[in-house]
Amino acid sequence: VGCEKEPSSYMWIYIFLGNMLRGIGETPITPLGISYLDDFAKEEDVPVYVACLHTIAMLGPMFGFLLGSLCAKLYVDIGFVDLGSITITPQDSRWVGAWWLGFLIGGVTSFLAAIPFCFLPKSLKKLEETNNDKSSYGLLENMGATRKKLTPAKPKPRNQLIYPFLSDFYTSLKKVLSNRMYFTFLCCSLLQFSSFIGFLTYKPKYMEQQYGQSTSKSNFLIGLTSLPPVGVGIFLGGLIMKKYKMGIIGATKFAFTMSFLAYVFSLLQFFVGCENHVVAGMTVSYE
């Protein structure tokens, strides 16, 4: 009798599209939000506001892990089957939690949280600090208008007429990547986030295998112990920058010092660990 292959599921496409839409919606918050704060807040208050923005961004995953811990305790087909007929428990390896419930709750919450943004003003009026600034701005504006009158308009290149967006995007990208300080910061951010994502990805499974914890308990412990210190650190960093009024060089030195200390403390993890479980055929022979 030949083996019959079951048809594969295409539900992963919906998960993929949902995550893509979520990423598109979340991406403008950081660049546009920071730019918004930088434009309409006092210069000495910007680090604190940006720290608050990133701290709230870290609290979100914390509540997400706690919500995942709660959903993992519920059976995957909750609402569709009689829970009294289920004989397995969350400690059983065959147990599948209601993973889809977190997406539903998070999506509804995100939609409700986005409604107040529709009532924000399109722009805010930023008062000039002194009359000299107003006079200087008016003088520059008049000079610009005079220059426009005297200088004839140059015809735009053909490529800008056909592909204005691509041309401007290429110019901006080239200018940004040619900035050595920004490019270095970008590389450091990529390394940091790569390690952080790996940490969050494999730590729950590590806790399940090494410490015998359930999926629900692992998510609960990670959300309660790992992410809050990161949020507190970001907020304290913003307060320190505001107190000492750090410029870009001072902020760079401060970031380097903290990153180096974090690296030193991370080395201590190599001296702490657990032995692998005895598994016949993998860590020991069958005999």
Secondary structure, 3 states (H helix, E strand, C coil): CCCCCCCCCCHHHHHHHHHHHHHHHHCCHHHHHHHHHHHHCCCCCHHHHHHHHHHHHHHHHHHHHHHHHHHHCCECCECCECHHHCCCCCCCCCCCECHHHHHHHHHHHHHHHHHHHHHCCCCCCCCCCCHHHHHHHHHHHHHHHHHHHHCCCCCCCHHHHHCHHHHHHHHHHHHHHCCHHHHHHHHHHHHHHHHHHHHHHHHHHHHHHHHCCCHHHHHHHHHHHCHHHHHHHHHHHHHHHHHHCCCHHHHHHHHHHHHHHHHHHHHHHHHCCCCCCCCECCCECCC
